Amino acid sequence: MAVVTLSAVIHREGDLYVAECPELGTVSQGRTIEEAVANLKEATGLYLDEQEQLLTIAPAILTTFSIDTSNVEAA
């Protein structure tokens, strides 16, 4: 099996970190960033093991954007 480099997008939800692989759509979580990424690697490996054919994995495109929040009232 070839080594493939994938992306992990991480955000916090409550007490947990959620990690998502945008190229494949796999998601996992953990109490720390390191644990979330380790769990994502495991989940992604299991997902790829179940595939009957080799997937073509397109690289993720990451960008940023800005929005004007001056009209939004603070909670």
C-alpha positions as CSV (number, residue, x, y, z in Angstrom):
1,M,0.0,0.0,0.0
2,A,1.3,3.4,-0.9
3,V,1.6,6.3,1.6
4,V,-0.9,9.1,0.9
5,T,-0.8,12.5,2.6
6,L,-4.3,13.8,3.5
7,S,-5.6,16.9,5.2
8,A,-7.2,17.2,8.6
9,V,-9.5,20.1,9.5
10,I,-9.9,20.4,13.2
11,H,-12.4,22.4,15.3
12,R,-13.6,22.3,18.8
13,E,-17.1,21.1,19.9
14,G,-17.6,21.4,23.6
15,D,-14.9,19.4,25.4
16,L,-13.8,17.6,22.3
17,Y,-11.8,18.2,19.2
18,V,-13.4,17.1,15.9
19,A,-11.1,16.2,13.0
20,E,-12.3,15.8,9.4
21,C,-10.5,14.6,6.3
22,P,-12.0,16.8,3.5
23,E,-10.6,14.6,0.7
24,L,-12.6,11.5,1.9
25,G,-15.2,12.8,4.3
26,T,-14.0,10.7,7.2
27,V,-14.5,12.3,10.7
28,S,-13.4,11.4,14.2
29,Q,-12.9,13.1,17.6
30,G,-10.7,13.2,20.6
31,R,-10.1,14.9,23.9
32,T,-6.9,16.5,22.5
33,I,-5.9,17.5,19.0
34,E,-3.4,14.7,18.9
35,E,-6.0,12.2,19.9
36,A,-8.5,13.5,17.3
37,V,-5.9,13.2,14.5
38,A,-4.8,9.7,15.7
39,N,-8.5,8.6,15.7
40,L,-9.0,10.2,12.3
41,K,-6.0,8.3,10.9
42,E,-7.5,5.0,12.2
43,A,-11.0,5.8,10.9
44,T,-9.6,6.8,7.5
45,G,-7.4,3.6,7.3
46,L,-10.5,1.5,8.1
47,Y,-12.5,3.4,5.5
48,L,-9.8,2.8,2.8
49,D,-9.5,-0.9,3.8
50,E,-13.2,-1.3,2.9
51,Q,-12.9,0.2,-0.6
52,E,-13.0,-2.4,-3.3
53,Q,-11.1,-0.2,-5.7
54,L,-8.4,2.3,-5.4
55,L,-9.8,5.8,-4.9
56,T,-8.6,8.8,-6.8
57,I,-7.9,11.3,-4.1
58,A,-8.0,14.9,-5.1
59,P,-6.1,17.3,-2.9
60,A,-8.2,19.6,-0.7
61,I,-8.3,23.3,-1.5
62,L,-8.1,25.4,1.6
63,T,-8.9,29.1,1.5
64,T,-10.1,31.7,3.9
65,F,-12.9,34.3,3.5
66,S,-14.1,37.4,5.4
67,I,-17.6,38.5,6.3
68,D,-18.9,41.7,7.7
69,T,-20.3,41.2,11.2
70,S,-20.9,44.8,12.1
71,N,-24.7,44.3,11.7
72,V,-24.8,41.3,14.0
73,E,-25.8,41.9,17.7
74,A,-23.7,40.4,20.4
75,A,-25.4,37.6,22.4
